[in-house]
Amino acid sequence: MKLDIKKFIPKIQFKQIKFTKINLKLPKKQLITIAIILAVIILAVVGRKSPFGQDWNKVLPDSSIFDENSPKSADDNKYTAFFFEVYDLILQKYWNQLSDEQLINLTKLAMEKITEQPVLGTIATRQDLRENIIKTMENKNEVEKKDFIAKITDLVLANLEPFGRSRLYTSKKQQELSNTVKNVNPDINHYDILGVDKNASKEQVSLAYNQKLNELKNKGQTPETKQDLANVEKAYEVLTDEGNKKVYDDVGANPTMPSRLISPRIYYVHITKFSPTTVEELKRVMDKVDQGDQLDTLILDLRGNIGGAIDGLPYFLGPFIGNNQHAYQFFARGNKEDFITKTGWIPSLVRYKKVVILTDKQVQSSAEVFAAVLKKYNVGIIVGTATKGWGTVESVFKINNQPDSENETYSVLLVHSLTLREDGVPIEGKGVDPTVSTDLPNWEGEFNRYFNFPELTGAVRQLLSAPPTI
């Protein structure tokens, strides 16, 4: 059955496009706010396909394959060649099929916003647009031309729906995104935080940890001290777990799955994000408590999970729903694409007869797809609130025609697909609904219809009373 995406996604209305004026002279508070927002976007959009730990620049898709039918004009300079390579990329790979007319109109609006002047004359074709861009840059120097074409390109990308998800990336942003996808923080060294070397024993790490705790507790409860305490706790968590330490030593990645036994029967696992190491980590986390006969209940906490590398989901979902299962779908340009699991059950997961998945309004991107699949296959009961509804998939594309390759290398972050939830509806703007909504006053009564297990009800109640912690 063909999905009528128009029922769920509004048409692009160019008159209603919301441009944000670029002003480099911003007050400090605004700059801080913008930095925080951009950090959230970078983290959240990692529902993109990731390079899975490879060298980032070597695995970026090459945009040159998309302009085979759009040869460069002899009139192109390096700035218009750059812009029209991005232009062709949008026409070929953006999730919603656009016409030249729509994209030309969008570019005109971007130019008017940047120049703060109306675009004169009729622009009906690509050549008209090319000539207008070249004319607008006539009296600009090389630095101004580069800045102008970069701003126009970024505004066009930013105003593709959903707004703000597609952007022009600098090399710095590319590297930040690569680190985010791989769950690597180059600014924090766990060994330095505890003051130990890589060959330190667990006893030495524990001793250093306790010393650091005592030092920080004597400094009082300032925001800086709280952050230092969090860093010390994270360093201890990584360096005292053999599996976590090995991954950190090998690739610099932090763990994504803190866990603990709530009781002899209930195991709690908080999946903080999805990274290339999460699949391997799942088996380690499950194996370490796979003993005895009492343990039969699993709580998977997705709260606060803003997604991650979506290309790992066919491997991560297999242990929950089996190998070669239809897991989820993408929607793009009128077509749906199926994704099948590529791994099977793991023995240490089979023991769990009762499974609860906790969600909140911060769960987004890949984490929403994960929740939707578990709901589709009745793996467990989803308890909490509807997820955020951030259902886009992005890739970063390398641009061959650079306006100033000696000083900056740009790439394009582009939304190429929407994710679909278990009922075939786009996750974007909708989210994934819980089985038991904690917005209802009698949610515990509803929960007890699924599990007549007072200890589990109490554990879930206690977990939901506070942000996820271990």
MILUMRO-59068 format. One record per residue (C-alpha): residue number from 1; residue in one letter; x negated, z negated, y. Coordinates in steps of 0.2 Angstrom, whole numbers. Layout:
! MILUMRO-59068
+------+------+-------+-------+-------+
: resi : resn :     u :     w :     v :
+------+------+-------+-------+-------+
:  NUM :    A :     X :     Z :     Y :
...
+------+------+-------+-------+-------+
***
This chain:
! MILUMRO-59068
+------+------+-------+-------+-------+
: resi : resn :     u :     w :     v :
+------+------+-------+-------+-------+
:    1 :    M :     0 :     0 :     0 :
:    2 :    K :    -7 :     5 :    17 :
:    3 :    L :    -9 :   -10 :    29 :
:    4 :    D :     0 :    -8 :    45 :
:    5 :    I :   -13 :   -17 :    56 :
:    6 :    K :    -4 :   -13 :    72 :
:    7 :    K :     8 :   -27 :    67 :
:    8 :    F :    -5 :   -40 :    69 :
:    9 :    I :   -18 :   -33 :    81 :
:   10 :    P :   -13 :   -28 :    99 :
:   11 :    K :   -17 :   -11 :   105 :
:   12 :    I :   -31 :   -10 :   118 :
:   13 :    Q :   -23 :   -10 :   135 :
:   14 :    F :   -37 :    -4 :   147 :
:   15 :    K :   -27 :   -11 :   162 :
:   16 :    Q :   -28 :   -29 :   155 :
:   17 :    I :   -46 :   -28 :   150 :
:   18 :    K :   -54 :   -44 :   156 :
:   19 :    F :   -72 :   -41 :   163 :
:   20 :    T :   -83 :   -55 :   167 :
:   21 :    K :   -94 :   -53 :   183 :
:   22 :    I :  -112 :   -54 :   179 :
:   23 :    N :  -120 :   -66 :   192 :
:   24 :    L :  -138 :   -72 :   189 :
:   25 :    K :  -137 :   -85 :   203 :
:   26 :    L :  -126 :   -98 :   194 :
:   27 :    P :  -126 :  -117 :   197 :
:   28 :    K :  -135 :  -127 :   184 :
:   29 :    K :  -119 :  -134 :   176 :
:   30 :    Q :  -112 :  -117 :   174 :
:   31 :    L :  -128 :  -111 :   166 :
:   32 :    I :  -128 :  -125 :   154 :
:   33 :    T :  -110 :  -122 :   150 :
:   34 :    I :  -113 :  -103 :   147 :
:   35 :    A :  -128 :  -107 :   136 :
:   36 :    I :  -117 :  -118 :   125 :
:   37 :    I :  -104 :  -105 :   123 :
:   38 :    L :  -117 :   -92 :   119 :
:   39 :    A :  -124 :  -104 :   106 :
:   40 :    V :  -107 :  -106 :    98 :
:   41 :    I :  -104 :   -87 :    98 :
:   42 :    I :  -121 :   -84 :    90 :
:   43 :    L :  -117 :   -97 :    76 :
:   44 :    A :   -99 :   -91 :    73 :
:   45 :    V :  -102 :   -73 :    72 :
:   46 :    V :  -114 :   -75 :    58 :
:   47 :    G :   -99 :   -70 :    47 :
:   48 :    R :  -109 :   -54 :    49 :
:   49 :    K :  -119 :   -46 :    34 :
:   50 :    S :  -136 :   -55 :    34 :
:   51 :    P :  -153 :   -48 :    30 :
:   52 :    F :  -154 :   -62 :    16 :
:   53 :    G :  -171 :   -69 :    22 :
:   54 :    Q :  -180 :   -53 :    24 :
:   55 :    D :  -189 :   -47 :    39 :
:   56 :    W :  -176 :   -45 :    52 :
:   57 :    N :  -182 :   -29 :    61 :
:   58 :    K :  -185 :   -20 :    44 :
:   59 :    V :  -167 :   -22 :    38 :
:   60 :    L :  -157 :   -18 :    53 :
:   61 :    P :  -146 :    -3 :    50 :
:   62 :    D :  -152 :    13 :    60 :
:   63 :    S :  -140 :    19 :    72 :
:   64 :    S :  -147 :    37 :    72 :
:   65 :    I :  -137 :    41 :    57 :
:   66 :    F :  -121 :    40 :    67 :
:   67 :    D :  -125 :    54 :    80 :
:   68 :    E :  -127 :    68 :    68 :
:   69 :    N :  -112 :    77 :    75 :
:   70 :    S :  -116 :    72 :    93 :
:   71 :    P :  -133 :    80 :    97 :
:   72 :    K :  -142 :    74 :   113 :
:   73 :    S :  -139 :    83 :   129 :
:   74 :    A :  -153 :    92 :   137 :
:   75 :    D :  -148 :    83 :   152 :
:   76 :    D :  -151 :    66 :   145 :
:   77 :    N :  -164 :    54 :   152 :
:   78 :    K :  -170 :    39 :   142 :
:   79 :    Y :  -156 :    28 :   150 :
:   80 :    T :  -142 :    40 :   146 :
:   81 :    A :  -149 :    43 :   128 :
:   82 :    F :  -149 :    24 :   126 :
:   83 :    F :  -131 :    23 :   132 :
:   84 :    F :  -124 :    37 :   122 :
:   85 :    E :  -133 :    31 :   106 :
:   86 :    V :  -123 :    15 :   108 :
:   87 :    Y :  -107 :    25 :   113 :
:   88 :    D :  -108 :    35 :    96 :
:   89 :    L :  -111 :    20 :    86 :
:   90 :    I :   -95 :    13 :    93 :
:   91 :    L :   -86 :    29 :    89 :
:   92 :    Q :   -92 :    29 :    71 :
:   93 :    K :   -93 :    10 :    66 :
:   94 :    Y :   -82 :     0 :    77 :
:   95 :    W :   -68 :    -7 :    66 :
:   96 :    N :   -54 :     0 :    77 :
:   97 :    Q :   -55 :    19 :    78 :
:   98 :    L :   -57 :    24 :    97 :
:   99 :    S :   -55 :    41 :   105 :
:  100 :    D :   -68 :    48 :   117 :
:  101 :    E :   -54 :    46 :   131 :
:  102 :    Q :   -53 :    27 :   127 :
:  103 :    L :   -71 :    24 :   127 :
:  104 :    I :   -74 :    35 :   143 :
:  105 :    N :   -61 :    25 :   152 :
:  106 :    L :   -69 :     8 :   146 :
:  107 :    T :   -86 :    14 :   153 :
:  108 :    K :   -78 :    19 :   169 :
:  109 :    L :   -71 :     1 :   171 :
:  110 :    A :   -88 :    -6 :   167 :
:  111 :    M :   -96 :     5 :   180 :
:  112 :    E :   -84 :    -1 :   193 :
:  113 :    K :   -86 :   -19 :   189 :
:  114 :    I :  -105 :   -17 :   190 :
:  115 :    T :  -106 :    -7 :   206 :
:  116 :    E :   -91 :   -15 :   214 :
:  117 :    Q :   -85 :     2 :   219 :
:  118 :    P :   -73 :    15 :   212 :
:  119 :    V :   -79 :    29 :   201 :
:  120 :    L :   -76 :    45 :   211 :
:  121 :    G :   -71 :    61 :   204 :
:  122 :    T :   -63 :    66 :   187 :
:  123 :    I :   -72 :    60 :   171 :
:  124 :    A :   -63 :    68 :   156 :
:  125 :    T :   -78 :    72 :   145 :
:  126 :    R :   -94 :    65 :   139 :
:  127 :    Q :  -104 :    77 :   150 :
:  128 :    D :   -94 :    71 :   165 :
:  129 :    L :   -98 :    53 :   161 :
:  130 :    R :  -116 :    57 :   158 :
:  131 :    E :  -117 :    66 :   175 :
:  132 :    N :  -109 :    52 :   184 :
:  133 :    I :  -120 :    39 :   176 :
:  134 :    I :  -136 :    49 :   181 :
:  135 :    K :  -129 :    51 :   199 :
:  136 :    T :  -125 :    32 :   200 :
:  137 :    M :  -144 :    29 :   196 :
:  138 :    E :  -151 :    41 :   208 :
:  139 :    N :  -157 :    29 :   221 :
:  140 :    K :  -162 :    15 :   209 :
:  141 :    N :  -180 :    11 :   204 :
:  142 :    E :  -185 :    10 :   185 :
:  143 :    V :  -181 :    -9 :   184 :
:  144 :    E :  -164 :    -7 :   192 :
:  145 :    K :  -160 :     8 :   181 :
:  146 :    K :  -164 :    -2 :   165 :
:  147 :    D :  -154 :   -17 :   172 :
:  148 :    F :  -139 :    -6 :   176 :
:  149 :    I :  -138 :     4 :   160 :
:  150 :    A :  -140 :   -13 :   150 :
:  151 :    K :  -126 :   -21 :   160 :
:  152 :    I :  -114 :    -7 :   158 :
:  153 :    T :  -118 :    -6 :   139 :
:  154 :    D :  -116 :   -24 :   137 :
:  155 :    L :   -99 :   -24 :   146 :
:  156 :    V :   -92 :   -10 :   136 :
:  157 :    L :   -97 :   -19 :   120 :
:  158 :    A :   -90 :   -36 :   126 :
:  159 :    N :   -73 :   -28 :   130 :
:  160 :    L :   -70 :   -21 :   113 :
:  161 :    E :   -57 :   -31 :   104 :
:  162 :    P :   -59 :   -45 :   100 :
:  163 :    F :   -67 :   -49 :   117 :
:  164 :    G :   -84 :   -55 :   117 :
:  165 :    R :   -88 :   -52 :    99 :
:  166 :    S :   -98 :   -36 :   101 :
:  167 :    R :  -114 :   -37 :   112 :
:  168 :    L :  -130 :   -30 :   117 :
:  169 :    Y :  -144 :   -40 :   110 :
:  170 :    T :  -162 :   -43 :   117 :
:  171 :    S :  -176 :   -45 :   104 :
:  172 :    K :  -175 :   -64 :   108 :
:  173 :    K :  -157 :   -64 :   103 :
:  174 :    Q :  -160 :   -55 :    88 :
:  175 :    Q :  -173 :   -68 :    82 :
:  176 :    E :  -161 :   -82 :    86 :
:  177 :    L :  -148 :   -74 :    76 :
:  178 :    S :  -160 :   -71 :    62 :
:  179 :    N :  -165 :   -90 :    62 :
:  180 :    T :  -146 :   -95 :    63 :
:  181 :    V :  -141 :   -84 :    48 :
:  182 :    K :  -156 :   -91 :    38 :
:  183 :    N :  -152 :  -109 :    44 :
:  184 :    V :  -170 :  -111 :    51 :
:  185 :    N :  -174 :  -121 :    66 :
:  186 :    P :  -192 :  -116 :    72 :
:  187 :    D :  -191 :  -130 :    85 :
:  188 :    I :  -190 :  -144 :    73 :
:  189 :    N :  -203 :  -149 :    60 :
:  190 :    H :  -197 :  -162 :    48 :
:  191 :    Y :  -215 :  -167 :    43 :
:  192 :    D :  -219 :  -170 :    62 :
:  193 :    I :  -203 :  -180 :    65 :
:  194 :    L :  -208 :  -193 :    52 :
:  195 :    G :  -227 :  -191 :    55 :
:  196 :    V :  -231 :  -187 :    37 :
:  197 :    D :  -240 :  -172 :    29 :
:  198 :    K :  -233 :  -160 :    16 :
:  199 :    N :  -242 :  -169 :     2 :
:  200 :    A :  -234 :  -185 :     6 :
:  201 :    S :  -225 :  -194 :    -9 :
:  202 :    K :  -207 :  -200 :    -8 :
:  203 :    E :  -213 :  -218 :    -6 :
:  204 :    Q :  -224 :  -212 :    10 :
:  205 :    V :  -209 :  -203 :    17 :
:  206 :    S :  -197 :  -218 :    14 :
:  207 :    L :  -210 :  -229 :    23 :
:  208 :    A :  -212 :  -217 :    37 :
:  209 :    Y :  -193 :  -216 :    39 :
:  210 :    N :  -190 :  -234 :    39 :
:  211 :    Q :  -203 :  -236 :    53 :
:  212 :    K :  -196 :  -223 :    63 :
:  213 :    L :  -178 :  -231 :    61 :
:  214 :    N :  -185 :  -248 :    67 :
:  215 :    E :  -194 :  -240 :    82 :
:  216 :    L :  -178 :  -230 :    88 :
:  217 :    K :  -166 :  -245 :    85 :
:  218 :    N :  -177 :  -255 :    97 :
:  219 :    K :  -175 :  -242 :   111 :
:  220 :    G :  -156 :  -244 :   113 :
:  221 :    Q :  -141 :  -232 :   112 :
:  222 :    T :  -146 :  -218 :   123 :
:  223 :    P :  -141 :  -200 :   120 :
:  224 :    E :  -159 :  -196 :   117 :
:  225 :    T :  -161 :  -210 :   105 :
:  226 :    K :  -145 :  -204 :    95 :
:  227 :    Q :  -152 :  -187 :    94 :
:  228 :    D :  -169 :  -193 :    88 :
:  229 :    L :  -160 :  -204 :    75 :
:  230 :    A :  -151 :  -188 :    69 :
:  231 :    N :  -167 :  -179 :    67 :
:  232 :    V :  -175 :  -193 :    58 :
:  233 :    E :  -160 :  -194 :    46 :
:  234 :    K :  -161 :  -175 :    43 :
:  235 :    A :  -179 :  -175 :    40 :
:  236 :    Y :  -177 :  -189 :    27 :
:  237 :    E :  -163 :  -180 :    19 :
:  238 :    V :  -173 :  -164 :    17 :
:  239 :    L :  -190 :  -172 :    12 :
:  240 :    T :  -184 :  -184 :    -1 :
:  241 :    D :  -174 :  -172 :   -11 :
:  242 :    E :  -185 :  -161 :   -22 :
:  243 :    G :  -174 :  -145 :   -21 :
:  244 :    N :  -171 :  -147 :    -2 :
:  245 :    K :  -190 :  -150 :     1 :
:  246 :    K :  -195 :  -135 :   -10 :
:  247 :    V :  -183 :  -123 :     0 :
:  248 :    Y :  -189 :  -130 :    16 :
:  249 :    D :  -207 :  -128 :    12 :
:  250 :    D :  -204 :  -110 :     5 :
:  251 :    V :  -193 :  -103 :    19 :
:  252 :    G :  -190 :  -116 :    32 :
:  253 :    A :  -172 :  -117 :    28 :
:  254 :    N :  -162 :  -133 :    30 :
:  255 :    P :  -149 :  -139 :    17 :
:  256 :    T :  -131 :  -135 :    19 :
:  257 :    M :  -123 :  -146 :     7 :
:  258 :    P :  -124 :  -165 :     9 :
:  259 :    S :  -115 :  -174 :    -5 :
:  260 :    R :  -111 :  -191 :   -12 :
:  261 :    L :  -101 :  -200 :   -25 :
:  262 :    I :   -86 :  -209 :   -18 :
:  263 :    S :   -82 :  -217 :   -34 :
:  264 :    P :   -86 :  -214 :   -53 :
:  265 :    R :   -72 :  -201 :   -53 :
:  266 :    I :   -73 :  -193 :   -36 :
:  267 :    Y :   -88 :  -182 :   -29 :
:  268 :    Y :   -88 :  -177 :   -11 :
:  269 :    V :   -97 :  -161 :    -5 :
:  270 :    H :   -98 :  -156 :    13 :
:  271 :    I :  -102 :  -137 :    15 :
:  272 :    T :  -109 :  -137 :    33 :
:  273 :    K :  -112 :  -118 :    33 :
:  274 :    F :  -116 :  -103 :    22 :
:  275 :    S :  -134 :   -97 :    22 :
:  276 :    P :  -144 :   -87 :    10 :
:  277 :    T :  -149 :  -103 :     1 :
:  278 :    T :  -132 :  -110 :    -1 :
:  279 :    V :  -129 :  -102 :   -18 :
:  280 :    E :  -144 :  -109 :   -25 :
:  281 :    E :  -140 :  -126 :   -17 :
:  282 :    L :  -123 :  -127 :   -25 :
:  283 :    K :  -130 :  -127 :   -42 :
:  284 :    R :  -142 :  -141 :   -38 :
:  285 :    V :  -129 :  -151 :   -29 :
:  286 :    M :  -117 :  -150 :   -44 :
:  287 :    D :  -130 :  -152 :   -58 :
:  288 :    K :  -137 :  -169 :   -51 :
:  289 :    V :  -120 :  -178 :   -55 :
:  290 :    D :  -116 :  -168 :   -71 :
:  291 :    Q :  -116 :  -183 :   -83 :
:  292 :    G :  -104 :  -194 :   -91 :
:  293 :    D :   -85 :  -192 :   -94 :
:  294 :    Q :   -77 :  -200 :   -79 :
:  295 :    L :   -81 :  -188 :   -65 :
:  296 :    D :   -66 :  -176 :   -64 :
:  297 :    T :   -62 :  -174 :   -45 :
:  298 :    L :   -70 :  -164 :   -32 :
:  299 :    I :   -68 :  -165 :   -13 :
:  300 :    L :   -75 :  -149 :    -4 :
:  301 :    D :   -76 :  -153 :    15 :
:  302 :    L :   -76 :  -137 :    25 :
:  303 :    R :   -72 :  -146 :    42 :
:  304 :    G :   -84 :  -140 :    56 :
:  305 :    N :   -90 :  -125 :    45 :
:  306 :    I :   -92 :  -111 :    57 :
:  307 :    G :   -97 :   -98 :    44 :
:  308 :    G :  -113 :   -89 :    39 :
:  309 :    A :  -120 :   -75 :    29 :
:  310 :    I :  -104 :   -67 :    22 :
:  311 :    D :  -114 :   -56 :    10 :
:  312 :    G :  -117 :   -71 :     0 :
:  313 :    L :   -99 :   -75 :    -4 :
:  314 :    P :   -97 :   -64 :   -19 :
:  315 :    Y :  -111 :   -74 :   -27 :
:  316 :    F :  -105 :   -91 :   -20 :
:  317 :    L :   -87 :   -88 :   -26 :
:  318 :    G :   -91 :   -83 :   -44 :
:  319 :    P :   -94 :  -101 :   -49 :
:  320 :    F :   -76 :  -106 :   -43 :
:  321 :    I :   -66 :   -91 :   -49 :
:  322 :    G :   -77 :   -82 :   -62 :
:  323 :    N :   -87 :   -66 :   -63 :
:  324 :    N :   -80 :   -48 :   -58 :
:  325 :    Q :   -65 :   -55 :   -49 :
:  326 :    H :   -57 :   -47 :   -34 :
:  327 :    A :   -61 :   -60 :   -21 :
:  328 :    Y :   -57 :   -54 :    -3 :
:  329 :    Q :   -55 :   -38 :     7 :
:  330 :    F :   -61 :   -31 :    24 :
:  331 :    F :   -51 :   -20 :    35 :
:  332 :    A :   -59 :    -6 :    45 :
:  333 :    R :   -53 :    10 :    53 :
:  334 :    G :   -37 :    11 :    43 :
:  335 :    N :   -44 :     6 :    26 :
:  336 :    K :   -47 :    -9 :    15 :
:  337 :    E :   -63 :   -13 :     6 :
:  338 :    D :   -63 :   -24 :   -10 :
:  339 :    F :   -77 :   -37 :   -13 :
:  340 :    I :   -79 :   -42 :   -31 :
:  341 :    T :   -88 :   -58 :   -37 :
:  342 :    K :  -105 :   -55 :   -44 :
:  343 :    T :  -108 :   -72 :   -53 :
:  344 :    G :   -99 :   -82 :   -66 :
:  345 :    W :   -94 :  -100 :   -69 :
:  346 :    I :  -107 :  -114 :   -69 :
:  347 :    P :  -105 :  -127 :   -82 :
:  348 :    S :  -107 :  -142 :   -70 :
:  349 :    L :   -91 :  -136 :   -60 :
:  350 :    V :   -80 :  -134 :   -75 :
:  351 :    R :   -77 :  -153 :   -77 :
:  352 :    Y :   -67 :  -154 :   -61 :
:  353 :    K :   -48 :  -154 :   -65 :
:  354 :    K :   -43 :  -160 :   -47 :
:  355 :    V :   -50 :  -151 :   -32 :
:  356 :    V :   -46 :  -154 :   -13 :
:  357 :    I :   -52 :  -143 :     1 :
:  358 :    L :   -53 :  -151 :    18 :
:  359 :    T :   -51 :  -139 :    33 :
:  360 :    D :   -49 :  -141 :    52 :
:  361 :    K :   -47 :  -130 :    67 :
:  362 :    Q :   -66 :  -127 :    68 :
:  363 :    V :   -67 :  -119 :    51 :
:  364 :    Q :   -71 :  -100 :    55 :
:  365 :    S :   -78 :   -84 :    49 :
:  366 :    S :   -85 :   -84 :    31 :
:  367 :    A :   -79 :  -102 :    29 :
:  368 :    E :   -61 :   -95 :    32 :
:  369 :    V :   -63 :   -81 :    19 :
:  370 :    F :   -70 :   -94 :     6 :
:  371 :    A :   -55 :  -106 :     9 :
:  372 :    A :   -43 :   -91 :     8 :
:  373 :    V :   -50 :   -86 :    -9 :
:  374 :    L :   -49 :  -103 :   -16 :
:  375 :    K :   -31 :  -104 :   -10 :
:  376 :    K :   -27 :   -87 :   -18 :
:  377 :    Y :   -34 :   -92 :   -35 :
:  378 :    N :   -26 :  -110 :   -35 :
:  379 :    V :   -44 :  -118 :   -36 :
:  380 :    G :   -38 :  -133 :   -27 :
:  381 :    I :   -26 :  -140 :   -13 :
:  382 :    I :   -31 :  -136 :     5 :
:  383 :    V :   -28 :  -151 :    15 :
:  384 :    G :   -29 :  -152 :    34 :
:  385 :    T :   -25 :  -140 :    48 :
:  386 :    A :   -25 :  -121 :    50 :
:  387 :    T :   -42 :  -114 :    52 :
:  388 :    K :   -48 :  -106 :    68 :
:  389 :    G :   -44 :   -88 :    65 :
:  390 :    W :   -61 :   -80 :    69 :
:  391 :    G :   -59 :   -66 :    57 :
:  392 :    T :   -72 :   -53 :    62 :
:  393 :    V :   -88 :   -46 :    53 :
:  394 :    E :  -102 :   -40 :    63 :
:  395 :    S :  -119 :   -31 :    60 :
:  396 :    V :  -134 :   -29 :    71 :
:  397 :    F :  -139 :   -11 :    73 :
:  398 :    K :  -156 :    -5 :    78 :
:  399 :    I :  -156 :     7 :    93 :
:  400 :    N :  -169 :    21 :    93 :
:  401 :    N :  -168 :    27 :   111 :
:  402 :    Q :  -174 :    12 :   121 :
:  403 :    P :  -174 :    12 :   140 :
:  404 :    D :  -190 :     2 :   141 :
:  405 :    S :  -198 :    -1 :   124 :
:  406 :    E :  -214 :    -8 :   130 :
:  407 :    N :  -205 :   -23 :   138 :
:  408 :    E :  -189 :   -25 :   128 :
:  409 :    T :  -181 :   -19 :   112 :
:  410 :    Y :  -162 :   -19 :   112 :
:  411 :    S :  -150 :   -19 :    97 :
:  412 :    V :  -131 :   -19 :    96 :
:  413 :    L :  -121 :   -33 :    88 :
:  414 :    L :  -105 :   -24 :    83 :
:  415 :    V :   -88 :   -29 :    75 :
:  416 :    H :   -86 :   -17 :    61 :
:  417 :    S :   -73 :   -25 :    50 :
:  418 :    L :   -59 :   -38 :    50 :
:  419 :    T :   -57 :   -50 :    36 :
:  420 :    L :   -41 :   -52 :    27 :
:  421 :    R :   -34 :   -68 :    20 :
:  422 :    E :   -25 :   -71 :     3 :
:  423 :    D :    -8 :   -63 :     9 :
:  424 :    G :   -17 :   -48 :    16 :
:  425 :    V :   -14 :   -53 :    34 :
:  426 :    P :   -30 :   -52 :    45 :
:  427 :    I :   -38 :   -69 :    48 :
:  428 :    E :   -41 :   -65 :    66 :
:  429 :    G :   -30 :   -74 :    77 :
:  430 :    K :   -20 :   -82 :    62 :
:  431 :    G :   -32 :   -92 :    52 :
:  432 :    V :   -29 :   -99 :    35 :
:  433 :    D :   -15 :  -111 :    33 :
:  434 :    P :   -17 :  -127 :    23 :
:  435 :    T :    -7 :  -131 :     7 :
:  436 :    V :    -4 :  -148 :    14 :
:  437 :    S :    -3 :  -149 :    33 :
:  438 :    T :   -10 :  -166 :    40 :
:  439 :    D :     0 :  -162 :    56 :
:  440 :    L :    15 :  -167 :    47 :
:  441 :    P :    19 :  -186 :    48 :
:  442 :    N :    22 :  -188 :    29 :
:  443 :    W :     7 :  -177 :    23 :
:  444 :    E :     2 :  -191 :    11 :
:  445 :    G :    19 :  -189 :     2 :
:  446 :    E :    17 :  -171 :     1 :
:  447 :    F :    -1 :  -173 :    -6 :
:  448 :    N :     5 :  -185 :   -19 :
:  449 :    R :    17 :  -171 :   -26 :
:  450 :    Y :     1 :  -162 :   -31 :
:  451 :    F :   -10 :  -177 :   -37 :
:  452 :    N :    -3 :  -194 :   -42 :
:  453 :    F :   -19 :  -202 :   -39 :
:  454 :    P :   -19 :  -216 :   -26 :
:  455 :    E :   -38 :  -218 :   -26 :
:  456 :    L :   -40 :  -199 :   -21 :
:  457 :    T :   -26 :  -201 :    -8 :
:  458 :    G :   -35 :  -215 :     0 :
:  459 :    A :   -52 :  -206 :    -1 :
:  460 :    V :   -44 :  -191 :     8 :
:  461 :    R :   -36 :  -202 :    21 :
:  462 :    Q :   -52 :  -211 :    25 :
:  463 :    L :   -62 :  -194 :    26 :
:  464 :    L :   -49 :  -187 :    38 :
:  465 :    S :   -49 :  -202 :    49 :
:  466 :    A :   -67 :  -197 :    56 :
:  467 :    P :   -78 :  -182 :    58 :
:  468 :    P :   -87 :  -176 :    42 :
:  469 :    T :  -102 :  -187 :    38 :
:  470 :    I :  -112 :  -192 :    23 :
+------+------+-------+-------+-------+
***
